[in-house]
Amino acid sequence: LRTKAAAIFRGVGVPAADAETVADVLLDAEASGVESHGLTRLKAYVDRIANGQMEPAPEIQIETRGAIACVDGGNGLGQVVTKRAADLCIQLAREHGIGVAAIHNSNHFGTAAYYANHMARSGCVGFCATNAGPTMAPFGGMDLLLGTNPFAIAFPAAGQIFSADMATSAAAKGKIRIYDKEHKPIPAGWALDHEGNDTTDPRKAIDGILLPMGGHKGYALAMAVDAVCGLLTGARLSCEAVSMVDPTQKASIGHFLAAVDIAHFLPLEQFETRAQDWFDKIKGSRARPGMSILIPGEPEENRRRAGEGQLSVLEDTLQTVELYYQRYGAGK
């Protein structure tokens, strides 16, 4: 799957190293059990490139001022732009204690956790956020003015990484698409139909209105993400952007990343040891009957380890990958 995905992207003009980066992000999502941001996204990315709405080999422009980097993504694949920005944030953090990247002129980048985890593995507290095309209404409203606007925070402990990655909507739209493919009803409270009625029909939800998580709290967080990813970067706000599955218009969304170098505050080993002791205390506390206590990021890591070397992938997704491999795959 990794070989075929990379070959598909090379076949539409993506440089080999960048194609490997995109394939890695997609396969990491699949292995983590986050199939909503895995290979099911491949078709939308390739269609946008094939229709001239995304640059396969972008001219990424970076201007650094001290610990801050302003990045023009050149309308490239979000994974390529953001991975480069995350590496730069780590470099700046090691020099200044903190590194921040504000990105505009970019596209959907997969899971925010991928980049936050990358920064955490480098001894940093990592933060990554992105805005998205309008799929969610303000709290109490019906007009699509906000995106799912996810963010992730990660930091290392001695034996694991804390990794919290969440949409500010009740559920990511990609997750609802997975429910639709599996012909399963979505939980109540995730979405409304286009007339503003509660629905558990994933198709009506896709064509309708996503709800913010936690009501007014998710609404506030969605606006906060739009502020740092749209207002601060100069990118489009969610209400000005388009859906990532729309192959006819440029997305021009923004991302915001920050890395805090732990060693600038105290020895990394001390931080990691104390964090692990904290995690162990939480995990060793009393659990409700029939439940267990895990640290954020642990379910995904357990899924990666349990499925080492193999994946369970939706048949529809596999068929699409094979179709696009036959159509675009380089060197097949």
BALOBA-1460 file (C-alpha; in Angstrom, 3 decimals):
// residues 332
<rec num="1" residu="l" x="0.000" y="0.000" z="0.000"/>
<rec num="2" residu="r" x="2.813" y="2.401" z="0.841"/>
<rec num="3" residu="t" x="4.579" y="1.592" z="-2.448"/>
<rec num="4" residu="k" x="1.398" y="2.047" z="-4.478"/>
<rec num="5" residu="a" x="0.423" y="5.282" z="-2.738"/>
<rec num="6" residu="a" x="3.875" y="6.798" z="-3.317"/>
<rec num="7" residu="a" x="3.820" y="5.639" z="-6.951"/>
<rec num="8" residu="i" x="0.428" y="7.281" z="-7.509"/>
<rec num="9" residu="f" x="1.698" y="10.626" z="-6.248"/>
<rec num="10" residu="r" x="4.892" y="10.356" z="-8.296"/>
<rec num="11" residu="g" x="2.702" y="9.624" z="-11.301"/>
<rec num="12" residu="v" x="0.968" y="13.004" z="-10.986"/>
<rec num="13" residu="g" x="4.261" y="14.882" z="-10.661"/>
<rec num="14" residu="v" x="5.043" y="14.804" z="-6.944"/>
<rec num="15" residu="p" x="8.814" y="14.491" z="-6.323"/>
<rec num="16" residu="a" x="9.844" y="11.087" z="-4.943"/>
<rec num="17" residu="a" x="10.788" y="12.267" z="-1.426"/>
<rec num="18" residu="d" x="7.559" y="14.271" z="-1.108"/>
<rec num="19" residu="a" x="5.510" y="11.317" z="-2.377"/>
<rec num="20" residu="e" x="7.038" y="9.175" z="0.380"/>
<rec num="21" residu="t" x="6.122" y="11.820" z="2.972"/>
<rec num="22" residu="v" x="2.478" y="11.886" z="1.892"/>
<rec num="23" residu="a" x="2.315" y="8.082" z="1.810"/>
<rec num="24" residu="d" x="3.829" y="7.934" z="5.313"/>
<rec num="25" residu="v" x="1.242" y="10.344" z="6.738"/>
<rec num="26" residu="l" x="-1.633" y="8.403" z="5.137"/>
<rec num="27" residu="l" x="-0.354" y="5.003" z="6.279"/>
<rec num="28" residu="d" x="0.320" y="6.290" z="9.798"/>
<rec num="29" residu="a" x="-3.338" y="7.322" z="10.032"/>
<rec num="30" residu="e" x="-4.467" y="3.898" z="8.789"/>
<rec num="31" residu="a" x="-2.176" y="2.070" z="11.230"/>
<rec num="32" residu="s" x="-3.460" y="4.273" z="14.074"/>
<rec num="33" residu="g" x="-7.070" y="3.353" z="13.347"/>
<rec num="34" residu="v" x="-7.852" y="6.840" z="12.025"/>
<rec num="35" residu="e" x="-8.948" y="5.607" z="8.603"/>
<rec num="36" residu="s" x="-10.977" y="8.795" z="8.085"/>
<rec num="37" residu="h" x="-7.641" y="10.551" z="7.405"/>
<rec num="38" residu="g" x="-5.853" y="7.640" z="5.770"/>
<rec num="39" residu="l" x="-5.900" y="6.221" z="2.257"/>
<rec num="40" residu="t" x="-9.511" y="7.293" z="1.759"/>
<rec num="41" residu="r" x="-8.101" y="10.825" z="1.281"/>
<rec num="42" residu="l" x="-5.812" y="9.812" z="-1.579"/>
<rec num="43" residu="k" x="-8.439" y="10.255" z="-4.286"/>
<rec num="44" residu="a" x="-9.255" y="13.844" z="-3.269"/>
<rec num="45" residu="y" x="-5.579" y="14.844" z="-3.256"/>
<rec num="46" residu="v" x="-4.884" y="13.294" z="-6.664"/>
<rec num="47" residu="d" x="-8.053" y="14.756" z="-8.189"/>
<rec num="48" residu="r" x="-7.060" y="18.232" z="-6.991"/>
<rec num="49" residu="i" x="-3.597" y="17.854" z="-8.554"/>
<rec num="50" residu="a" x="-5.013" y="16.395" z="-11.770"/>
<rec num="51" residu="n" x="-7.462" y="19.317" z="-12.043"/>
<rec num="52" residu="g" x="-4.729" y="21.912" z="-11.532"/>
<rec num="53" residu="q" x="-5.979" y="23.053" z="-8.138"/>
<rec num="54" residu="m" x="-2.926" y="21.859" z="-6.181"/>
<rec num="55" residu="e" x="0.767" y="22.021" z="-7.082"/>
<rec num="56" residu="p" x="2.556" y="18.649" z="-7.124"/>
<rec num="57" residu="a" x="5.982" y="20.291" z="-6.781"/>
<rec num="58" residu="p" x="5.346" y="23.570" z="-4.954"/>
<rec num="59" residu="e" x="7.792" y="26.429" z="-4.503"/>
<rec num="60" residu="i" x="7.630" y="26.670" z="-0.717"/>
<rec num="61" residu="q" x="8.861" y="30.050" z="0.521"/>
<rec num="62" residu="i" x="10.034" y="30.490" z="4.113"/>
<rec num="63" residu="e" x="10.898" y="33.730" z="5.881"/>
<rec num="64" residu="t" x="12.361" y="33.398" z="9.383"/>
<rec num="65" residu="r" x="12.552" y="36.155" z="11.967"/>
<rec num="66" residu="g" x="14.145" y="34.889" z="15.144"/>
<rec num="67" residu="a" x="12.018" y="32.036" z="16.470"/>
<rec num="68" residu="i" x="9.207" y="32.729" z="13.996"/>
<rec num="69" residu="a" x="8.777" y="31.360" z="10.478"/>
<rec num="70" residu="c" x="6.235" y="32.619" z="7.944"/>
<rec num="71" residu="v" x="5.638" y="29.933" z="5.325"/>
<rec num="72" residu="d" x="4.030" y="30.234" z="1.896"/>
<rec num="73" residu="g" x="3.109" y="26.653" z="1.049"/>
<rec num="74" residu="g" x="3.025" y="27.296" z="-2.699"/>
<rec num="75" residu="n" x="-0.380" y="25.556" z="-2.864"/>
<rec num="76" residu="g" x="1.360" y="22.241" z="-2.279"/>
<rec num="77" residu="l" x="0.205" y="19.086" z="-0.549"/>
<rec num="78" residu="g" x="-0.406" y="19.940" z="3.092"/>
<rec num="79" residu="q" x="1.686" y="16.976" z="4.261"/>
<rec num="80" residu="v" x="4.771" y="18.182" z="2.398"/>
<rec num="81" residu="v" x="4.413" y="21.795" z="3.539"/>
<rec num="82" residu="t" x="3.653" y="20.956" z="7.163"/>
<rec num="83" residu="k" x="6.362" y="18.324" z="7.615"/>
<rec num="84" residu="r" x="8.919" y="20.875" z="6.427"/>
<rec num="85" residu="a" x="7.486" y="23.461" z="8.815"/>
<rec num="86" residu="a" x="7.551" y="20.993" z="11.727"/>
<rec num="87" residu="d" x="11.232" y="20.257" z="11.069"/>
<rec num="88" residu="l" x="11.908" y="23.993" z="11.028"/>
<rec num="89" residu="c" x="9.996" y="24.501" z="14.297"/>
<rec num="90" residu="i" x="12.198" y="21.858" z="15.965"/>
<rec num="91" residu="q" x="15.338" y="23.554" z="14.634"/>
<rec num="92" residu="l" x="14.198" y="26.991" z="15.833"/>
<rec num="93" residu="a" x="13.141" y="25.610" z="19.222"/>
<rec num="94" residu="r" x="16.562" y="24.099" z="19.809"/>
<rec num="95" residu="e" x="18.092" y="27.501" z="19.110"/>
<rec num="96" residu="h" x="15.574" y="29.812" z="20.793"/>
<rec num="97" residu="g" x="13.612" y="27.552" z="23.147"/>
<rec num="98" residu="i" x="10.522" y="27.896" z="20.958"/>
<rec num="99" residu="g" x="9.854" y="27.693" z="17.243"/>
<rec num="100" residu="v" x="6.630" y="28.835" z="15.596"/>
<rec num="101" residu="a" x="5.479" y="28.476" z="12.003"/>
<rec num="102" residu="a" x="2.508" y="30.315" z="10.482"/>
<rec num="103" residu="i" x="1.558" y="28.754" z="7.144"/>
<rec num="104" residu="h" x="-0.682" y="30.045" z="4.360"/>
<rec num="105" residu="n" x="-1.427" y="28.912" z="0.795"/>
<rec num="106" residu="s" x="-1.608" y="25.257" z="1.821"/>
<rec num="107" residu="n" x="-3.983" y="22.292" z="1.695"/>
<rec num="108" residu="h" x="-5.379" y="19.455" z="3.821"/>
<rec num="109" residu="f" x="-2.502" y="17.815" z="5.716"/>
<rec num="110" residu="g" x="-3.980" y="14.616" z="7.154"/>
<rec num="111" residu="t" x="-3.850" y="14.150" z="10.927"/>
<rec num="112" residu="a" x="-2.568" y="16.993" z="13.093"/>
<rec num="113" residu="a" x="-1.148" y="14.388" z="15.492"/>
<rec num="114" residu="y" x="1.425" y="13.265" z="12.916"/>
<rec num="115" residu="y" x="3.286" y="16.583" z="13.170"/>
<rec num="116" residu="a" x="2.755" y="17.122" z="16.915"/>
<rec num="117" residu="n" x="4.097" y="13.595" z="17.550"/>
<rec num="118" residu="h" x="7.093" y="14.308" z="15.329"/>
<rec num="119" residu="m" x="7.938" y="17.350" z="17.434"/>
<rec num="120" residu="a" x="7.404" y="15.387" z="20.667"/>
<rec num="121" residu="r" x="9.781" y="12.641" z="19.522"/>
<rec num="122" residu="s" x="12.389" y="15.384" z="19.109"/>
<rec num="123" residu="g" x="12.119" y="16.429" z="22.767"/>
<rec num="124" residu="c" x="9.550" y="19.180" z="22.349"/>
<rec num="125" residu="v" x="6.034" y="19.990" z="23.392"/>
<rec num="126" residu="g" x="4.417" y="20.099" z="19.962"/>
<rec num="127" residu="f" x="1.284" y="21.959" z="18.866"/>
<rec num="128" residu="c" x="-0.299" y="21.768" z="15.418"/>
<rec num="129" residu="a" x="-3.589" y="23.200" z="14.154"/>
<rec num="130" residu="t" x="-5.307" y="23.778" z="10.837"/>
<rec num="131" residu="n" x="-8.473" y="25.368" z="9.595"/>
<rec num="132" residu="a" x="-10.618" y="23.728" z="6.929"/>
<rec num="133" residu="g" x="-13.412" y="24.353" z="4.473"/>
<rec num="134" residu="p" x="-16.824" y="25.304" z="5.939"/>
<rec num="135" residu="t" x="-18.775" y="22.296" z="7.213"/>
<rec num="136" residu="m" x="-19.907" y="23.443" z="10.677"/>
<rec num="137" residu="a" x="-22.346" y="26.111" z="11.854"/>
<rec num="138" residu="p" x="-21.752" y="28.466" z="14.776"/>
<rec num="139" residu="f" x="-23.369" y="27.324" z="18.033"/>
<rec num="140" residu="g" x="-27.085" y="27.961" z="17.641"/>
<rec num="141" residu="g" x="-26.773" y="28.653" z="13.897"/>
<rec num="142" residu="m" x="-27.372" y="26.878" z="10.575"/>
<rec num="143" residu="d" x="-25.004" y="28.568" z="8.109"/>
<rec num="144" residu="l" x="-21.758" y="26.748" z="7.306"/>
<rec num="145" residu="l" x="-19.157" y="29.277" z="8.455"/>
<rec num="146" residu="l" x="-16.591" y="27.165" z="10.329"/>
<rec num="147" residu="g" x="-14.440" y="24.162" z="9.546"/>
<rec num="148" residu="t" x="-13.829" y="21.099" z="11.686"/>
<rec num="149" residu="n" x="-10.614" y="23.011" z="12.577"/>
<rec num="150" residu="p" x="-8.629" y="20.291" z="14.374"/>
<rec num="151" residu="f" x="-5.622" y="20.723" z="16.639"/>
<rec num="152" residu="a" x="-3.132" y="18.391" z="18.313"/>
<rec num="153" residu="i" x="-0.819" y="18.636" z="21.319"/>
<rec num="154" residu="a" x="1.923" y="16.102" z="22.062"/>
<rec num="155" residu="f" x="4.810" y="15.710" z="24.496"/>
<rec num="156" residu="p" x="7.149" y="12.863" z="25.456"/>
<rec num="157" residu="a" x="7.326" y="10.718" z="28.590"/>
<rec num="158" residu="a" x="9.908" y="8.029" z="29.389"/>
<rec num="159" residu="g" x="7.866" y="5.235" z="27.837"/>
<rec num="160" residu="q" x="5.248" y="6.826" z="25.640"/>
<rec num="161" residu="i" x="3.991" y="10.029" z="24.030"/>
<rec num="162" residu="f" x="0.964" y="12.007" z="25.158"/>
<rec num="163" residu="s" x="-0.911" y="12.834" z="21.957"/>
<rec num="164" residu="a" x="-4.291" y="14.562" z="21.875"/>
<rec num="165" residu="d" x="-5.720" y="15.198" z="18.403"/>
<rec num="166" residu="m" x="-9.274" y="16.399" z="17.974"/>
<rec num="167" residu="a" x="-11.622" y="18.168" z="15.626"/>
<rec num="168" residu="t" x="-13.528" y="21.068" z="17.131"/>
<rec num="169" residu="s" x="-16.668" y="19.611" z="15.570"/>
<rec num="170" residu="a" x="-18.430" y="16.710" z="17.316"/>
<rec num="171" residu="a" x="-16.811" y="14.455" z="14.713"/>
<rec num="172" residu="a" x="-14.547" y="14.921" z="11.719"/>
<rec num="173" residu="k" x="-16.422" y="14.914" z="8.427"/>
<rec num="174" residu="g" x="-14.054" y="12.212" z="7.188"/>
<rec num="175" residu="k" x="-15.234" y="10.007" z="10.045"/>
<rec num="176" residu="i" x="-18.836" y="10.520" z="8.965"/>
<rec num="177" residu="r" x="-17.851" y="9.525" z="5.428"/>
<rec num="178" residu="i" x="-16.469" y="6.259" z="6.849"/>
<rec num="179" residu="y" x="-19.820" y="5.607" z="8.561"/>
<rec num="180" residu="d" x="-21.513" y="6.258" z="5.213"/>
<rec num="181" residu="k" x="-19.247" y="3.761" z="3.435"/>
<rec num="182" residu="e" x="-19.945" y="1.184" z="6.139"/>
<rec num="183" residu="h" x="-23.720" y="1.892" z="5.949"/>
<rec num="184" residu="k" x="-23.836" y="2.609" z="9.686"/>
<rec num="185" residu="p" x="-25.836" y="5.336" z="11.480"/>
<rec num="186" residu="i" x="-23.831" y="8.071" z="13.167"/>
<rec num="187" residu="p" x="-24.357" y="8.865" z="16.874"/>
<rec num="188" residu="a" x="-26.967" y="11.492" z="17.704"/>
<rec num="189" residu="g" x="-25.502" y="14.931" z="18.328"/>
<rec num="190" residu="w" x="-22.918" y="14.829" z="15.546"/>
<rec num="191" residu="a" x="-24.849" y="16.620" z="12.842"/>
<rec num="192" residu="l" x="-28.049" y="18.151" z="11.495"/>
<rec num="193" residu="d" x="-29.635" y="17.708" z="8.084"/>
<rec num="194" residu="h" x="-29.735" y="20.708" z="5.751"/>
<rec num="195" residu="e" x="-33.038" y="21.835" z="7.301"/>
<rec num="196" residu="g" x="-31.572" y="21.951" z="10.797"/>
<rec num="197" residu="n" x="-33.057" y="18.705" z="12.126"/>
<rec num="198" residu="d" x="-31.061" y="16.199" z="14.179"/>
<rec num="199" residu="t" x="-29.989" y="13.224" z="12.096"/>
<rec num="200" residu="t" x="-28.193" y="9.904" z="12.467"/>
<rec num="201" residu="d" x="-28.082" y="9.380" z="8.690"/>
<rec num="202" residu="p" x="-24.451" y="9.878" z="7.583"/>
<rec num="203" residu="r" x="-25.492" y="10.895" z="4.059"/>
<rec num="204" residu="k" x="-27.819" y="13.609" z="5.383"/>
<rec num="205" residu="a" x="-25.023" y="14.718" z="7.723"/>
<rec num="206" residu="i" x="-22.522" y="14.990" z="4.861"/>
<rec num="207" residu="d" x="-24.996" y="17.124" z="2.928"/>
<rec num="208" residu="g" x="-26.052" y="18.987" z="6.068"/>
<rec num="209" residu="i" x="-24.490" y="20.720" z="9.074"/>
<rec num="210" residu="l" x="-21.826" y="19.473" z="11.484"/>
<rec num="211" residu="l" x="-22.253" y="20.410" z="15.140"/>
<rec num="212" residu="p" x="-19.442" y="21.714" z="17.361"/>
<rec num="213" residu="m" x="-18.126" y="19.399" z="20.073"/>
<rec num="214" residu="g" x="-19.335" y="20.355" z="23.529"/>
<rec num="215" residu="g" x="-21.733" y="22.921" z="22.109"/>
<rec num="216" residu="h" x="-20.523" y="26.481" z="22.711"/>
<rec num="217" residu="k" x="-17.074" y="25.222" z="23.812"/>
<rec num="218" residu="g" x="-16.287" y="23.571" z="20.468"/>
<rec num="219" residu="y" x="-17.637" y="26.641" z="18.685"/>
<rec num="220" residu="a" x="-15.200" y="28.858" z="20.616"/>
<rec num="221" residu="l" x="-12.282" y="26.518" z="19.939"/>
<rec num="222" residu="a" x="-13.117" y="26.417" z="16.211"/>
<rec num="223" residu="m" x="-12.961" y="30.212" z="16.080"/>
<rec num="224" residu="a" x="-9.688" y="30.208" z="18.043"/>
<rec num="225" residu="v" x="-8.132" y="27.798" z="15.546"/>
<rec num="226" residu="d" x="-9.375" y="29.943" z="12.671"/>
<rec num="227" residu="a" x="-7.754" y="32.959" z="14.336"/>
<rec num="228" residu="v" x="-4.253" y="31.450" z="14.455"/>
<rec num="229" residu="c" x="-4.556" y="29.545" z="11.162"/>
<rec num="230" residu="g" x="-6.479" y="32.104" z="9.106"/>
<rec num="231" residu="l" x="-6.218" y="35.592" z="10.587"/>
<rec num="232" residu="l" x="-2.645" y="35.299" z="11.862"/>
<rec num="233" residu="t" x="-1.214" y="33.519" z="8.821"/>
<rec num="234" residu="g" x="-3.021" y="35.546" z="6.170"/>
<rec num="235" residu="a" x="-4.698" y="32.395" z="4.842"/>
<rec num="236" residu="r" x="-8.383" y="32.084" z="4.110"/>
<rec num="237" residu="l" x="-10.734" y="31.725" z="7.036"/>
<rec num="238" residu="s" x="-12.898" y="28.597" z="7.007"/>
<rec num="239" residu="c" x="-15.872" y="30.613" z="5.756"/>
<rec num="240" residu="e" x="-13.747" y="31.721" z="2.772"/>
<rec num="241" residu="a" x="-12.231" y="28.323" z="1.947"/>
<rec num="242" residu="v" x="-13.617" y="25.321" z="0.045"/>
<rec num="243" residu="s" x="-13.993" y="21.656" z="0.876"/>
<rec num="244" residu="m" x="-10.899" y="19.515" z="0.365"/>
<rec num="245" residu="v" x="-12.997" y="17.163" z="-1.798"/>
<rec num="246" residu="d" x="-13.842" y="20.008" z="-4.211"/>
<rec num="247" residu="p" x="-11.384" y="19.567" z="-7.118"/>
<rec num="248" residu="t" x="-12.470" y="22.760" z="-8.906"/>
<rec num="249" residu="q" x="-11.115" y="25.480" z="-6.580"/>
<rec num="250" residu="k" x="-7.960" y="26.180" z="-4.608"/>
<rec num="251" residu="a" x="-8.274" y="25.679" z="-0.850"/>
<rec num="252" residu="s" x="-5.628" y="28.173" z="0.379"/>
<rec num="253" residu="i" x="-6.075" y="27.187" z="4.019"/>
<rec num="254" residu="g" x="-3.609" y="27.852" z="6.835"/>
<rec num="255" residu="h" x="-1.814" y="25.931" z="9.571"/>
<rec num="256" residu="f" x="-0.137" y="26.975" z="12.805"/>
<rec num="257" residu="l" x="2.657" y="24.981" z="14.466"/>
<rec num="258" residu="a" x="4.704" y="25.535" z="17.604"/>
<rec num="259" residu="a" x="7.500" y="23.524" z="19.203"/>
<rec num="260" residu="v" x="8.721" y="24.214" z="22.747"/>
<rec num="261" residu="d" x="12.141" y="22.716" z="23.452"/>
<rec num="262" residu="i" x="11.856" y="21.045" z="26.860"/>
<rec num="263" residu="a" x="15.619" y="21.145" z="27.474"/>
<rec num="264" residu="h" x="15.494" y="24.943" z="27.587"/>
<rec num="265" residu="f" x="13.434" y="24.656" z="30.795"/>
<rec num="266" residu="l" x="14.809" y="21.576" z="32.545"/>
<rec num="267" residu="p" x="16.670" y="18.362" z="31.607"/>
<rec num="268" residu="l" x="14.657" y="16.339" z="29.107"/>
<rec num="269" residu="e" x="15.176" y="13.095" z="31.049"/>
<rec num="270" residu="q" x="13.774" y="14.701" z="34.198"/>
<rec num="271" residu="f" x="10.688" y="15.910" z="32.311"/>
<rec num="272" residu="e" x="10.114" y="12.530" z="30.679"/>
<rec num="273" residu="t" x="10.565" y="10.574" z="33.919"/>
<rec num="274" residu="r" x="8.192" y="12.817" z="35.848"/>
<rec num="275" residu="a" x="5.659" y="12.687" z="33.005"/>
<rec num="276" residu="q" x="5.777" y="8.877" z="32.962"/>
<rec num="277" residu="d" x="5.326" y="8.723" z="36.742"/>
<rec num="278" residu="w" x="2.294" y="10.989" z="36.332"/>
<rec num="279" residu="f" x="0.883" y="8.823" z="33.527"/>
<rec num="280" residu="d" x="1.391" y="5.666" z="35.588"/>
<rec num="281" residu="k" x="-0.426" y="7.211" z="38.551"/>
<rec num="282" residu="i" x="-3.371" y="8.151" z="36.346"/>
<rec num="283" residu="k" x="-3.484" y="4.716" z="34.672"/>
<rec num="284" residu="g" x="-3.198" y="2.990" z="38.049"/>
<rec num="285" residu="s" x="-6.134" y="4.868" z="39.534"/>
<rec num="286" residu="r" x="-9.547" y="3.305" z="40.001"/>
<rec num="287" residu="a" x="-11.386" y="2.585" z="36.767"/>
<rec num="288" residu="r" x="-15.127" y="2.390" z="36.288"/>
<rec num="289" residu="p" x="-16.553" y="-1.147" z="35.947"/>
<rec num="290" residu="g" x="-15.782" y="-2.577" z="32.527"/>
<rec num="291" residu="m" x="-13.498" y="0.298" z="31.575"/>
<rec num="292" residu="s" x="-9.765" y="1.000" z="31.575"/>
<rec num="293" residu="i" x="-7.810" y="4.230" z="31.864"/>
<rec num="294" residu="l" x="-5.495" y="5.170" z="29.001"/>
<rec num="295" residu="i" x="-3.364" y="8.224" z="28.271"/>
<rec num="296" residu="p" x="-4.326" y="10.281" z="25.173"/>
<rec num="297" residu="g" x="-2.487" y="8.807" z="22.202"/>
<rec num="298" residu="e" x="-2.270" y="5.351" z="23.760"/>
<rec num="299" residu="p" x="-5.222" y="3.812" z="21.868"/>
<rec num="300" residu="e" x="-3.629" y="4.811" z="18.551"/>
<rec num="301" residu="e" x="-0.204" y="3.526" z="19.601"/>
<rec num="302" residu="n" x="-1.717" y="0.244" z="20.787"/>
<rec num="303" residu="r" x="-3.438" y="-0.086" z="17.414"/>
<rec num="304" residu="r" x="-0.117" y="0.474" z="15.607"/>
<rec num="305" residu="r" x="1.620" y="-2.196" z="17.668"/>
<rec num="306" residu="a" x="-1.216" y="-4.707" z="17.467"/>
<rec num="307" residu="g" x="-1.336" y="-4.432" z="13.673"/>
<rec num="308" residu="e" x="2.415" y="-4.300" z="13.058"/>
<rec num="309" residu="g" x="2.969" y="-5.087" z="9.388"/>
<rec num="310" residu="q" x="-0.706" y="-5.479" z="8.505"/>
<rec num="311" residu="l" x="-3.769" y="-3.294" z="8.084"/>
<rec num="312" residu="s" x="-7.510" y="-3.683" z="7.985"/>
<rec num="313" residu="v" x="-8.642" y="-1.372" z="5.181"/>
<rec num="314" residu="l" x="-12.120" y="-0.733" z="3.788"/>
<rec num="315" residu="e" x="-12.707" y="-2.644" z="0.549"/>
<rec num="316" residu="d" x="-13.937" y="0.547" z="-1.124"/>
<rec num="317" residu="t" x="-10.685" y="2.308" z="-0.189"/>
<rec num="318" residu="l" x="-8.561" y="-0.572" z="-1.532"/>
<rec num="319" residu="q" x="-10.456" y="-0.523" z="-4.813"/>
<rec num="320" residu="t" x="-9.873" y="3.223" z="-5.174"/>
<rec num="321" residu="v" x="-6.153" y="2.858" z="-4.452"/>
<rec num="322" residu="e" x="-5.885" y="0.090" z="-7.053"/>
<rec num="323" residu="l" x="-7.868" y="2.119" z="-9.625"/>
<rec num="324" residu="y" x="-5.664" y="5.174" z="-9.138"/>
<rec num="325" residu="y" x="-2.522" y="3.053" z="-9.162"/>
<rec num="326" residu="q" x="-3.497" y="1.644" z="-12.555"/>
<rec num="327" residu="r" x="-4.389" y="5.128" z="-13.810"/>
<rec num="328" residu="y" x="-1.474" y="7.153" z="-12.405"/>
<rec num="329" residu="g" x="1.084" y="4.831" z="-10.771"/>
<rec num="330" residu="a" x="4.661" y="5.620" z="-11.800"/>
<rec num="331" residu="g" x="6.801" y="2.618" z="-12.708"/>
<rec num="332" residu="k" x="3.996" y="0.047" z="-12.359"/>
